[in-house]
Amino acid sequence: MEQAEEPRYMRDFHRGRCSYFCVNGDYYHSGKKVLFNPKHFRDFPHYLDHLTDQLKPPFGAVRRICTPNYGHAVRSLEDLQPDGVYVAAGPGRFKPYG
């Protein structure tokens, strides 16, 4: 059975991706599900501002996104995985989870 060609109205459709974000150093924060839609956020700094508004971390503005286990930095929006878990960090040192 062959796959049907994608309809024309779906070609430029941007699919949103949800990821879970925890606040760096806050072990009691259960994480928050935040939607990323490439149509709304064209660059990484604007998404960091959006995370600051959504999470309201005690350290101020979110400056970095890291992986929870080893603290590897996420450098671009394309690196965010759907249903991924990340840590929103500020200017301070990363505190590992797990």
N, CA, C and O of each residue as an XYZ file, in Angstrom:
392
protein
N       0.841     -1.165      0.000
C       0.000      0.000      0.000
C       0.895      1.240      0.000
O       1.794      1.356      0.833
N       0.660      2.139     -0.903
C       1.485      3.337     -1.035
C       0.966      4.450     -0.133
O      -0.227      4.553      0.150
N       1.908      5.276      0.306
C       1.553      6.445      1.107
C       0.977      7.525      0.200
O       1.532      7.807     -0.863
N      -0.110      8.115      0.606
C      -0.693      9.213     -0.155
C       0.162     10.458      0.029
O       0.759     10.665      1.086
N       0.216     11.274     -0.998
C       0.993     12.512     -0.907
C       0.341     13.442      0.116
O      -0.881     13.479      0.257
N       1.172     14.179      0.812
C       0.697     15.103      1.836
C      -0.142     16.208      1.194
O       0.259     16.758      0.168
N      -1.292     16.544      1.771
C      -2.113     17.614      1.202
C      -1.371     18.950      1.196
O      -0.504     19.195      2.035
N      -1.713     19.787      0.262
C      -1.029     21.062      0.083
C      -1.129     21.949      1.326
O      -0.162     22.627      1.676
N      -2.269     21.955      1.989
C      -2.430     22.811      3.162
C      -1.591     22.335      4.349
O      -1.402     23.094      5.300
N      -1.088     21.108      4.320
C      -0.281     20.579      5.419
C       1.216     20.749      5.193
O       1.999     20.460      6.098
N       1.635     21.201      4.035
C       3.065     21.271      3.715
C       3.820     22.257      4.589
O       4.944     21.969      5.001
N       3.244     23.395      4.880
C       3.913     24.407      5.693
C       3.417     24.390      7.136
O       3.566     25.373      7.862
N       2.842     23.298      7.536
C       2.301     23.159      8.886
C       3.444     22.930      9.868
O       4.242     22.009      9.694
N       3.521     23.770     10.903
C       4.552     23.637     11.929
C       3.945     22.928     13.130
O       3.008     23.425     13.755
N       4.478     21.789     13.436
C       3.966     21.000     14.550
C       4.663     21.409     15.848
O       5.889     21.511     15.895
N       3.888     21.640     16.884
C       4.443     21.999     18.181
C       5.020     20.778     18.886
O       4.599     19.646     18.646
N       5.986     21.028     19.756
C       6.604     19.954     20.538
C       6.531     20.340     22.007
O       6.831     21.476     22.376
N       6.134     19.397     22.833
C       6.089     19.629     24.275
C       7.321     19.019     24.920
O       7.727     17.908     24.578
N       7.902     19.739     25.840
C       9.017     19.243     26.638
C       8.743     19.606     28.087
O       7.963     20.513     28.378
N       9.387     18.895     28.981
C       9.236     19.132     30.411
C      10.471     19.849     30.930
O      11.597     19.449     30.633
N      10.263     20.906     31.702
C      11.366     21.707     32.228
C      11.307     21.756     33.745
O      10.253     21.993     34.335
N      12.463     21.526     34.368
C      12.635     21.665     35.810
C      13.506     22.889     36.053
O      14.224     23.336     35.159
N      13.439     23.424     37.258
C      14.240     24.587     37.621
C      15.529     24.100     38.272
O      15.495     23.234     39.146
N      16.652     24.645     37.856
C      17.960     24.248     38.372
C      18.039     24.472     39.883
O      17.765     25.568     40.373
N      18.417     23.417     40.615
C      18.595     23.515     42.052
C      17.335     23.345     42.875
O      17.423     23.260     44.100
N      16.175     23.292     42.260
C      14.917     23.138     42.983
C      14.452     21.689     42.843
O      13.777     21.337     41.875
N      14.817     20.855     43.810
C      14.519     19.427     43.729
C      13.048     19.123     43.969
O      12.600     18.013     43.683
N      12.296     20.070     44.481
C      10.878     19.860     44.749
C       9.986     20.336     43.606
O       8.774     20.127     43.634
N      10.577     20.967     42.615
C       9.815     21.410     41.441
C       9.543     20.181     40.585
O      10.478     19.529     40.121
N       8.290     19.865     40.374
C       7.936     18.634     39.663
C       8.145     18.733     38.157
O       8.059     17.726     37.455
N       8.413     19.907     37.664
C       8.582     20.089     36.224
C       7.315     20.638     35.612
O       6.212     20.392     36.100
N       7.484     21.371     34.556
C       6.337     21.966     33.882
C       6.423     21.645     32.401
O       7.492     21.709     31.795
N       5.295     21.303     31.839
C       5.212     20.992     30.419
C       5.096     22.308     29.655
O       4.168     23.085     29.880
N       6.045     22.554     28.748
C       6.070     23.801     27.989
C       6.068     23.456     26.503
O       6.833     22.605     26.050
N       5.211     24.117     25.766
C       5.084     23.892     24.333
C       6.086     24.736     23.566
O       6.289     25.912     23.869
N       6.708     24.126     22.573
C       7.574     24.857     21.647
C       6.960     24.754     20.268
O       6.762     23.655     19.750
N       6.659     25.893     19.673
C       6.145     25.946     18.314
C       7.100     26.803     17.498
O       7.276     27.982     17.804
N       7.726     26.231     16.457
C       8.699     27.000     15.676
C       8.104     28.227     14.992
O       8.841     29.127     14.589
N       6.807     28.272     14.858
C       6.164     29.435     14.252
C       6.196     30.640     15.196
O       6.201     31.783     14.738
N       6.216     30.394     16.508
C       6.185     31.471     17.497
C       7.569     31.911     17.940
O       7.768     33.080     18.269
N       8.528     30.995     17.955
C       9.871     31.302     18.449
C      10.876     31.069     17.333
O      11.170     29.928     16.975
N      11.392     32.149     16.793
C      12.329     32.042     15.677
C      13.765     31.828     16.137
O      14.580     31.286     15.391
N      14.082     32.254     17.370
C      15.459     32.093     17.835
C      15.481     31.689     19.311
O      14.480     31.791     20.021
N      16.639     31.235     19.741
C      16.829     30.669     21.074
C      16.608     31.678     22.206
O      15.946     31.325     23.182
N      17.123     32.914     22.135
C      16.904     33.867     23.239
C      15.426     34.171     23.518
O      15.044     34.366     24.672
N      14.604     34.210     22.485
C      13.173     34.458     22.702
C      12.515     33.283     23.430
O      11.608     33.480     24.239
N      12.966     32.076     23.145
C      12.420     30.916     23.845
C      12.861     30.907     25.309
O      12.095     30.506     26.186
N      14.094     31.348     25.576
C      14.557     31.446     26.965
C      13.718     32.462     27.743
O      13.406     32.240     28.913
N      13.355     33.563     27.105
C      12.471     34.548     27.745
C      11.096     33.950     28.041
O      10.508     34.207     29.092
N      10.596     33.155     27.105
C       9.308     32.486     27.304
C       9.386     31.511     28.485
O       8.454     31.432     29.285
N      10.486     30.775     28.594
C      10.662     29.861     29.726
C      10.709     30.620     31.050
O      10.173     30.155     32.056
N      11.348     31.786     31.049
C      11.395     32.606     32.258
C       9.982     32.993     32.690
O       9.661     32.941     33.877
N       9.142     33.377     31.740
C       7.758     33.747     32.054
C       6.946     32.553     32.545
O       6.115     32.696     33.443
N       7.178     31.380     31.967
C       6.406     30.194     32.326
C       6.819     29.594     33.667
O       5.965     29.207     34.465
N       8.137     29.514     33.919
C       8.640     28.820     35.107
C       8.785     29.721     36.330
O       8.681     29.252     37.463
N       9.023     31.006     36.106
C       9.256     31.970     37.189
C      10.291     31.455     38.193
O       9.977     31.299     39.373
N      11.525     31.189     37.738
C      12.546     30.634     38.632
C      13.011     31.652     39.673
O      12.953     32.855     39.421
N      13.470     31.189     40.836
C      13.898     32.107     41.897
C      15.195     32.845     41.581
O      15.470     33.883     42.181
N      15.989     32.333     40.658
C      17.266     32.971     40.331
C      17.134     34.074     39.298
O      18.128     34.723     38.970
N      15.942     34.304     38.776
C      15.750     35.358     37.783
C      15.510     34.772     36.403
O      14.684     33.875     36.236
N      16.226     35.274     35.426
C      16.009     34.876     34.043
C      16.698     33.555     33.712
O      17.784     33.264     34.213
N      16.047     32.759     32.859
C      16.642     31.524     32.349
C      17.670     31.905     31.291
O      17.350     32.615     30.337
N      18.894     31.439     31.457
C      19.974     31.751     30.519
C      20.465     30.535     29.749
O      21.064     30.668     28.682
N      20.208     29.333     30.299
C      20.681     28.106     29.657
C      19.640     27.006     29.819
O      18.823     27.033     30.739
N      19.684     26.040     28.909
C      18.899     24.819     29.015
C      19.897     23.674     29.018
O      20.778     23.605     28.161
N      19.754     22.766     29.995
C      20.689     21.650     30.146
C      19.917     20.340     30.230
O      18.713     20.325     30.486
N      20.644     19.226     30.006
C      20.062     17.909     30.234
C      20.107     17.621     31.730
O      21.011     18.107     32.410
N      19.162     16.846     32.269
C      19.088     16.688     33.724
C      20.204     15.860     34.354
O      20.568     16.124     35.500
N      20.756     14.884     33.666
C      21.731     13.995     34.295
C      23.144     14.554     34.311
O      23.795     14.556     35.356
N      23.623     15.022     33.180
C      25.019     15.447     33.081
C      25.193     16.934     32.829
O      26.318     17.431     32.863
N      24.126     17.648     32.579
C      24.213     19.086     32.390
C      24.725     19.521     31.036
O      25.234     20.634     30.899
N      24.603     18.665     30.025
C      25.016     19.057     28.679
C      24.120     20.189     28.197
O      22.898     20.137     28.344
N      24.730     21.194     27.631
C      23.986     22.385     27.207
C      23.227     22.136     25.910
O      23.732     21.485     24.995
N      22.018     22.658     25.846
C      21.235     22.678     24.617
C      21.527     24.017     23.969
O      21.263     25.061     24.565
N      22.063     24.008     22.768
C      22.539     25.233     22.136
C      21.583     25.825     21.100
O      21.722     26.991     20.730
N      20.619     25.037     20.628
C      19.696     25.566     19.619
C      18.312     24.951     19.809
O      18.154     23.952     20.511
N      17.341     25.547     19.189
C      15.971     25.060     19.293
C      15.800     23.706     18.619
O      14.929     22.930     19.011
N      16.610     23.413     17.621
C      16.517     22.136     16.920
C      16.963     20.973     17.800
O      16.614     19.824     17.529
N      17.732     21.259     18.853
C      18.212     20.208     19.747
C      17.147     19.731     20.732
O      17.316     18.686     21.359
N      16.064     20.473     20.876
C      14.997     20.072     21.801
C      14.231     18.886     21.225
O      13.757     18.928     20.089
N      14.118     17.835     22.020
C      13.414     16.627     21.603
C      11.968     16.668     22.082
O      11.696     17.187     23.166
N      11.033     16.131     21.294
C       9.651     16.051     21.772
C       9.578     15.161     23.013
O      10.209     14.105     23.057
N       8.831     15.572     23.993
C       8.682     14.872     25.275
C      10.002     14.708     26.013
O      10.144     13.799     26.832
N      10.962     15.569     25.736
C      12.240     15.540     26.436
C      12.130     16.212     27.794
O      11.205     16.984     28.048
N      13.084     15.908     28.661
C      13.141     16.518     29.987
C      14.412     17.350     30.058
O      15.498     16.868     29.734
N      14.274     18.605     30.485
C      15.400     19.534     30.514
C      15.391     20.326     31.812
O      14.395     20.368     32.534
N      16.526     20.951     32.085
C      16.671     21.802     33.263
C      16.885     23.230     32.789
O      17.778     23.492     31.983
N      16.074     24.151     33.281
C      16.232     25.571     32.976
C      17.182     26.156     34.013
O      16.895     26.128     35.210
N      18.309     26.682     33.555
C      19.345     27.179     34.462
C      19.586     28.659     34.236
O      19.356     29.190     33.150
N      20.049     29.304     35.280
C      20.401     30.718     35.215
C      21.898     30.876     35.048
O      22.552     30.021     34.450
N      22.445     31.955     35.568
C      23.883     32.197     35.421
C      24.738     31.335     36.350
O      25.950     31.243     36.152
N      24.139     30.709     37.349
C      24.896     29.916     38.327
C      25.312     28.552     37.801
O      25.059     28.198     36.649
N      25.963     27.794     38.689
C      26.463     26.469     38.363
C      25.305     25.475     38.254
O      24.312     25.589     38.973
N      25.439     24.495     37.344
C      24.428     23.457     37.163
C      24.469     22.476     38.331
O      25.543     22.066     38.770
N      23.294     22.106     38.827
C      23.180     21.127     39.910
C      22.511     19.879     39.344
O      21.348     19.937     38.946
N      23.229     18.739     39.299
C      22.686     17.539     38.650
C      21.470     16.960     39.373
O      21.323     17.078     40.590
N      20.614     16.337     38.580
C      19.435     15.640     39.095
C      19.688     14.150     38.974
O      20.442     13.710     38.106
N      19.074     13.392     39.824
C      19.141     11.945     39.699
C      20.183     11.402     40.509
O      20.384     10.188     40.525
